[in-house]
Amino acid sequence: MPIARASSLLLLLLFSAGCDQVLHHVSDAAPVPAAAPASIAASARATDHFVTSSGDLAVVPLEHATLLFVWQGLAIYVDPASPTVDDASLPKADLVFVTDPHYDHLDPFALSQVGKPGTVVVGSPAAGARQPMDISMSEGATQTLPSGLGVTTVPAYNLVRGAGPGLVYHRRGEAVGYVLDFGGTRVYVSGDTECTPEMQALAGVDVAFVSMNVPYAMTAGEATTCVAAFRPRIVFPYAYRHAVPSTLDRASLGRGIEVRRRDFYPRAAKVRARAFVAFTRGQWGYADDLLDEAKRFDPAGDADWRVRWTRQWLREYERPWPW
């Protein structure tokens, strides 16, 4: 037997002698939603509940622009995206609403993950040009779905913001927001939009999710102006990756509008915590990489004192030794 082959065989035997574990195949496939809607509605992840004429409406903020509503045993997603929905504790979708064709709102892979036989996906014609929609709704349309859910689309577009002169981020007609009528409780989800005349003219909205996805949507000041115009009972800032939701001006909103702030970037907090632990273990490069990853999810998180300290310590450790 050649020496090289004999050596390889000896190493394999030595390794096998010290290993009493049975080898198992480990899949690298992402987990997919598999829970019942009732279980997530009853969990702590359902941060808000509203009484409707047709039962409880549970609200589950997921991440960035991704929302989950549970109503009458139905799981209703808005803009599901990966890896947010790579989660077996979430339910499969009965209904999905897509606000616009951009990647953080229309994710074909995420639609395949949350989908099941009978899932109905609703979106604008522009979204349908990228991914087939079961129901296509242009702006200003109204439908009542078989589930009994009433849907009205609201124009969502940029007035001035864009990549350059004449190049707005969202052109009129491509994106839509939705007013969803849950048994008389009307919930508005804005999608990415500036403060348009159509948004200001909304009436009878009970709950509003208003995007502050700067620079693609509204600043906090613009959101304040819009919310003060159509006066929902409750407003949630969401999709605020590049903004601070606390800057929504309560004084300018006046009485009768409650502002509720929820964490739409829980993954960023977990990654920052891992970065701190990595640093304490001397894994300085790994800690630095994790902080950069968390910053991509939530730039405002760099203001956290733990992040500032960790970054300062990393700078100290990276200084060259004085020779």
Long-range contacts (C-beta under 8 A, 24 or more apart in sequence): 30-82, 30-83, 30-86, 30-113, 31-86, 31-87, 31-88, 32-85, 32-86, 32-88, 32-113, 32-114, 33-75, 33-85, 33-87, 33-88, 33-89, 33-90, 33-91, 33-92, 33-93, 33-113, 33-114, 34-88, 34-90, 34-91, 34-92, 35-88, 35-89, 35-90, 35-91, 36-91, 37-70, 37-73, 37-74, 37-75, 37-91, 37-94, 38-70, 38-73, 39-89, 39-91, 40-68, 40-70, 40-75, 40-89, 40-90, 40-91, 41-70, 43-89, 45-89, 46-70, 47-262, 48-260, 48-262, 50-182, 50-185, 50-206, 50-207, 51-185, 52-182, 52-183, 52-184, 52-185, 53-183, 53-184, 53-185, 54-148, 54-182, 54-183, 54-184, 55-183, 57-182, 57-183, 57-185, 57-187, 61-236, 61-238, 61-262, 61-263, 61-264, 62-90, 62-264, 63-264, 63-265, 63-266, 63-267, 63-297, 64-104, 64-213, 64-238, 64-239, 64-241, 64-264, 64-265, 65-99, 65-104, 65-105, 65-191, 65-192, 65-211, 65-213, 65-238, 65-239, 67-189, 67-209, 67-238, 69-180, 69-182, 69-187, 71-149, 71-182, 71-183, 72-147, 72-148, 74-147, 74-149, 76-149, 76-180, 77-114, 78-178, 78-189, 79-104, 79-105, 79-106, 79-107, 79-191, 80-107, 80-110, 80-111, 80-113, 80-114, 81-105, 81-107, 81-110, 82-107, 82-109, 82-110, 82-113, 84-110, 84-267, 85-110, 85-113, 85-114, 86-113, 90-114, 92-116, 92-119, 93-119, 94-118, 94-119, 94-120, 94-147, 95-119, 95-120, 95-121, 95-122, 95-145, 95-147, 95-149, 96-120, 96-121, 96-122, 97-122, 97-123, 97-151, 97-178, 97-180, 97-189, 98-122, 98-123, 98-124, 98-127, 98-131, 98-133, 99-123, 99-124, 99-127, 99-156, 99-175, 99-176, 99-177, 99-178, 99-189, 99-191, 99-192, 100-124, 100-126, 100-127, 100-156, 100-170, 100-174, 100-175, 100-176, 100-191, 100-192, 101-126, 101-127, 101-129, 101-130, 101-131, 101-174, 101-175, 102-192, 105-175, 105-191, 105-192, 106-130, 106-131, 120-145, 122-151, 123-176, 124-153, 124-173, 124-174, 124-175, 124-176, 125-173, 126-173, 126-174, 126-175, 137-176, 138-173, 138-176, 139-173, 139-176, 139-198, 148-183, 149-180, 149-181, 149-182, 150-180, 150-181, 151-178, 151-179, 151-180, 151-181, 152-178, 152-179, 152-181, 153-177, 153-178, 153-179, 154-178, 154-179, 154-188, 154-190, 154-198, 154-199, 154-202, 155-193, 155-196, 155-198, 155-199, 156-190, 156-191, 156-192, 156-193, 156-196, 157-193, 157-194, 157-196, 158-193, 158-194, 158-216, 159-194, 159-195, 159-196, 160-194, 161-194, 161-215, 161-216, 169-215, 169-216, 170-216, 179-205, 188-232, 190-217, 192-216, 192-217, 192-239, 193-217, 193-218, 194-218, 194-222, 195-222, 195-223, 195-225, 195-226, 195-229, 199-226, 199-229, 199-230, 200-225, 200-226, 200-229, 200-230, 201-229, 201-230, 202-230, 203-230, 205-230, 205-231, 205-232, 205-233, 206-232, 206-233, 206-234, 207-232, 207-233, 207-234, 207-235, 207-236, 208-232, 208-234, 208-235, 208-236, 209-235, 209-236, 209-238, 210-235, 210-236, 210-237, 210-238, 211-238, 211-239, 211-240, 212-237, 212-238, 212-239, 212-240, 212-243, 212-245, 212-248, 213-239, 213-240, 213-241, 213-242, 213-243, 214-240, 214-242, 214-243, 215-242, 219-243, 220-244, 220-245, 220-247, 220-248, 220-249, 221-247, 221-249, 223-248, 224-248, 224-249, 224-252, 224-253, 225-252, 227-253, 227-257, 228-252, 228-253, 228-254, 228-257, 231-256, 231-257, 232-257, 233-257, 233-258, 234-258, 234-259, 234-260, 235-259, 235-260, 236-260, 236-261, 236-262, 237-261, 238-262, 238-264, 239-264, 240-264, 240-300, 241-265, 241-297, 241-298, 241-299, 241-300, 242-299, 242-300, 243-300, 244-300, 265-297, 265-298, 265-301, 267-297, 268-294, 268-295, 268-297, 268-298, 268-301, 269-294, 269-298, 269-301, 271-297, 272-301, 272-304, 272-306, 272-307, 275-307, 275-310, 276-306, 276-310, 279-310, 279-313, 279-314, 284-314, 284-317, 284-318, 287-314, 288-314
